[in-house]
């Protein structure tokens, strides 16, 4: 059985958008309850998220934007992104959770990890938040990985929405590869297949747009037939995964029809792509029952040798 960490803290519940908002604190409490009820929780190594510093976040985001979030108070950041009194602290711990998971992989304490965190991150651009996202957690984790000696970072994003922020942050960086499957056309209307990076980063962005109504067959063709070769050619020494479970057939915020079997197959495809450390980071997923079950499936696969 693999040494798998779980990063979580109740401080992550302090991000409190309006009651009708899809990114509710219940997303995390549902996940934790599902893992405990299944017996998986006791097989995991607890990871205490750290509080990310200004300098940690500034590896990814501009100083004016970081200050804006720190001083924002509460209210509407954009039409679907909200800030509450507890959001700033929760967002710092969310990013810090990914950093701590990366650190523990580097120290050999764990081989894999799952970060049960919110607010999500992959839509957050360097200078603004959007799409429920405040700070780009995976991007902060990737930059931290580079700072502690990981040389080549591979980011996989299977959320139903394209991670525009992650792509844009790294599209000129040839040390970080961004691979995404996502419903297209759909919010945020980025991630076309011809977007392959810029400057010295050309060739280190790989988008696979997926049509609405697609399901297991289309996803497994990507994650079992295409992804392993792409990862092998890049030769990463750590993989970070933006794990968005809004691809599930029961999720109300996308029209992708992946089942529980599809989640198993996607995660297996990712894990088979290389033997390096892997950190899965929660992004979307808004049907609570299927979210809890999908994370449970992911943890089951992560624990396997």
N, C-alpha and C positions, 0 to 999 in steps of 0.2 A: 504494500500500500504506500502511495506517495505521501510525502509530508506536505500537507496543504494548510495554508493559513486562511483565517477569516477575519477581515478587518471590518469592525463595526463599533459604534459608540452611540449612546442615546443622544448626544449633542447633535447628531445628524437629524434628529426629529424636530429640532428647533427652527428649521426652515419651514415656515407656515404660510403658504399662499392661501388665498381665499378658499373656503370649504368646497367650492365647486371645481377647483382646479385639479387637473389630473395628477400632478406630482404631489400627492398627499403623503404625510408621514406614515400612513397605513401601508404604503408600499414596503417600507423597511420592516415594520412590525410583522407584516404577513410573511415576509421571507424568513425572519428569525424564528417565528412560530412554526413554519413548515419544516425548517431544518431541525428544530428541537423535537418536534413530533415524530419525525422520521428516524431519529437516532443518529443522524449525520453530524449534528452539532458537536457531540462528544468525540468525534473522530478528527475534529479540526483543531488547529493550533491558533489560539486567540492572538490577534494583532491589535494592539492599542494604537489607533490613529494619532499621529503627531499634529500639532498646530503648525501649519505651514507659515513661514515668515514672509514679510514683504519681499525679500530677496528671492525666496523660492518662487513666488508667484510672478515676480518681475522677470524671470527667465522666459516667460511666455507672454505676459500681459504688460501693457504700457502703464507707467506710473500714474498718469491722470485717471485711467480707468480703475486701477486698484484703489486710489483715493476716493473716487466717486462711490464705489461700493461700500467702503469703510464708513463714509459719511452720509450714506443715502437715507438711513432711517427705515421707512417702510413705504410701500406704494408700488406703482406700476413702472417697471423698467422699460418694457415695451408692451405691445398689445397682448402678449401671452406669457410674459416673464415678470414675476412678482418678487419683491423683496419684503421680508418682514424684519422685525427687530432682531431675530435670531439668525437671519440668513447669513450675515457676514461671517460669524463664527462657524456656523455649520459648513459654509463653503471652504473656509480655511482648513477645517478638519477633513473634509472630503478629499481635497487635493493632498493633504498630508497623509491620509490613509494610503493612497497609491504610492507616495514616496516611501512610507514605512514598509510596505509590502515589497517594494523594489530593494530596499536596504536589506531586509531579512533574506531575500533571495541571494543577494550578493554575499552575505555572511554565511550562507549555507544552512541557515536555520530551517528554511522551508524550500520546497522545490516549485511549488505553485501556490497561487492565492486567489481568493475571491474577495473583492471589495464591495460590501453592501453599503453603498453611499448615496447620498443626494445632498444638494441639487446635482442633476446630471451635468455633463460638461462639453460634449463634442460639438455643439453648435457655437460655443463661445469663441468669438474672434479675439485677436490681440487687444483691440481697443473697445469692444462692446460685448455685452451679453445678449442672448436671444434664444428663442426656442426652449424655454424653461431653464436655460443654462447660465451660470454665473461665471465661474472660473473653469477653464478647460482641464479637468482632472488628469486625463490621460496624457495631455501635452506636458503638464507640469511633471508628471511621473517620468515621461520620456526624457525631458531635459535633466531631471535629477539623475536618472540612470546614466546619462552621458557624463555627468559631473563626478560620479563615483567609480568610473572606469569601464562601464559598458560602452563598447565602441559602435555597435550597429543595433539599432532598435527597430523592430518590425511591429507596426500597429495594424491590427485587424479590427474592422468595424462592421458588425452584422446587424446593427440597429436598422429599423425600417426606413429611417430618415438619413440622408447623407450627412456625414460629419464635416460640414463646410469649414468650421473653425479649425479642426485638426488638420485638414488638408492644407488650408491656406497658411497656417503657422509653419508647416514643414515642407512646403512645395519647392523651396529652393535649397533644401538641406539633403545632401546625398547620404547622410549617416542615419536617416530615419525614413523608413518606407511606410507609406500609408496605403492600405488595401481595404476597399469598401464594397459591400453589396448593399443595395438600397432600392426602395420603390422609386420608380421614375417614369413619368413626370410626377413630382410630389414635392412638398415642402422639404428643403428650402430652394429647390430648383437648381441645385448644383450637383456636381458629380457625374458629368457626362463622360462617356468612355474615351473621348479624345483628350480629356484633361489628364496629362501624364507628368506634370511637374514643370518647373521653370528653372532656367539657368543651369547650375551644376546639379540641380535636383531632377532634371529631366530623366524619366525612366524609373523614378522611385515613388510614383503615384499610380495606382491601378484601381480604376473604378469599374464595377460591373452593375450597370443599371438593370433593375428587375421590373417587369411589367406587373401592374396590379392583377391580382388573381392567381399569381404564381404560387407554388407551394414546394413541397419536399423535393420533387424531382429536379426542379431548376436549382434550388439551393445546394443539394447534394452534388450536382454536377460541378458546381463552383468549388465547394469546400473539400470535396474528395478527389476531384480530377484536375482542377486548375491551381488552387492555392498551394499544395505541397511543392510543386515545381517552382513557383514564384519565390516561396520562402527559401527553398534549397539554393536557388541562384543568388539570393541576397546574402545568405549566410549570417543571420542575426545571432547575437549572443543573449538577447532577451526579447520576449514577445509580450506586448500589451494588447488586451482585447477590450474594445468598447462593446460590451454585451448588452444589446438592446432587445428586449423580449416583446416589443411591439410587433415583431414579425409573426407572433402566434396567431393562429386562425381566430381565436376568441377576442383578440385585442380590438378595441373600438377606434383606435387612432391610426390605423393603416389598413390596407387591403391586401396583405400578404397572408397566405394560407398555410403556414408551416405548423405541423402538428408536434406533439411530444416526441414522436419518432424522429421528426426532422431536427428537433433541438439536439437529441442524442447524436444524430449523424453529423451535424455542423460542428459540435464540440469535438467529436472524435476526429473529424478531418483536421481541425486546428491542432489538436494534440499530436496527431501523427506527422505533422509537417516538420517538426524538428524536436530535438531532445533538450533544448535550452529551457531556462526558467520561463514561466508564463504567469501573468497577472491579469485576471479577468476583472473588469470594472463595470459596475452597473450603469447603464444609460437609461433607455426607455423601457416600457412595459407597464401597462395601466389597467389591465384586467387582473384584479388581485389574485384570484384563484389560479389562473394560468401562470401568473408571474411567480408565485410561490412554488408551483410545481416545476416550472422551467428552471429556476435556480437550483432546486433540489436535483433535477436531472444533471445540470452542469456540475454540481459538486460530486455527484456519483461518478461521473466520468473523470473528474480531476483526481479523485482518490485512486483510480485504477493504475496499476503499474504498466 
